[in-house]
């Protein structure tokens, strides 16, 4: 049985995760990927000159190194764990 590693437990979370991915990529200065061909709807996107219409049509980021892509994924994980811990201890 084939297993998809990108399968979401909660499919509705995809939009939130994509937004988080794009915000973190913009914070790290990784523009020109993660759908930024159509602009980046992030806090720092306008400072980086990458916001246009705020839509995401593609998430191709193949021109970034594994380290750059991994740093975005690692930061997403850190933030999600931090949020879960905060909710757990409230």
C-alpha positions as CSV (number, residue, x, y, z in Angstrom):
1,X,0.0,0.0,0.0
2,X,1.5,3.3,-1.1
3,X,1.7,6.0,1.6
4,X,1.8,9.7,0.9
5,X,4.2,11.6,3.1
6,X,2.4,14.9,2.4
7,X,-1.1,13.6,3.4
8,X,-2.7,16.0,5.9
9,X,-4.5,14.6,8.9
10,X,-6.8,17.7,8.7
11,X,-7.0,18.6,5.0
12,X,-8.5,22.0,5.9
13,X,-5.1,22.9,7.4
14,X,-3.4,23.1,4.0
15,X,-4.2,26.8,3.5
16,X,-2.9,27.7,7.0
17,X,0.3,25.7,6.5
18,X,0.8,27.3,3.0
19,X,0.4,30.7,4.5
20,X,2.8,29.9,7.3
21,X,5.3,28.5,4.8
22,X,5.2,31.7,2.7
23,X,5.5,34.0,5.7
24,X,8.6,32.1,7.0
25,X,10.2,32.0,3.5
26,X,9.7,35.8,3.3
27,X,11.2,36.2,6.7
28,X,14.2,34.2,5.7
29,X,14.6,36.2,2.5
30,X,13.6,33.3,0.2
31,X,11.6,35.1,-2.4
32,X,11.1,33.9,-6.0
33,X,9.6,30.6,-4.9
34,X,6.9,29.2,-2.7
35,X,4.3,30.6,-5.1
36,X,5.8,34.1,-5.1
37,X,5.5,34.3,-8.9
38,X,2.1,35.6,-8.1
39,X,3.1,37.6,-5.1
40,X,3.5,36.8,-1.4
41,X,0.8,37.6,1.1
42,X,3.1,37.9,4.1
43,X,3.9,40.4,6.7
44,X,7.3,41.2,5.1
45,X,6.4,40.5,1.5
46,X,6.0,44.2,0.5
47,X,9.4,45.0,2.1
48,X,10.9,42.3,-0.1
49,X,9.2,43.6,-3.2
50,X,7.3,40.4,-3.8
51,X,3.6,41.2,-3.2
52,X,1.3,41.8,-6.1
53,X,-2.1,40.2,-5.9
54,X,-1.7,38.0,-2.8
55,X,-2.6,34.7,-4.5
56,X,-0.6,31.6,-4.6
57,X,-0.7,29.6,-7.8
58,X,2.4,27.5,-7.4
59,X,4.6,26.2,-4.6
60,X,7.6,25.2,-6.7
61,X,10.8,26.1,-4.9
62,X,13.2,23.7,-6.7
63,X,15.8,26.4,-7.2
64,X,16.4,26.7,-3.5
65,X,18.9,24.4,-1.7
66,X,17.8,21.5,0.5
67,X,19.1,23.5,3.4
68,X,17.0,26.5,2.6
69,X,13.8,24.4,2.1
70,X,14.6,22.4,5.2
71,X,15.0,25.6,7.3
72,X,11.5,26.6,6.3
73,X,10.1,23.2,7.2
74,X,12.0,23.2,10.4
75,X,10.7,26.6,11.4
76,X,7.1,25.5,10.7
77,X,7.6,22.6,13.0
78,X,9.1,24.7,15.7
79,X,6.2,27.2,15.6
80,X,3.5,24.5,15.5
81,X,5.1,22.7,18.5
82,X,5.4,26.1,20.4
83,X,1.7,26.8,19.7
84,X,0.7,23.3,20.9
85,X,2.7,23.7,24.1
86,X,1.1,27.1,24.8
87,X,-2.4,25.6,24.3
88,X,-1.5,22.6,26.5
89,X,-0.3,24.8,29.4
90,X,-3.1,27.3,29.4
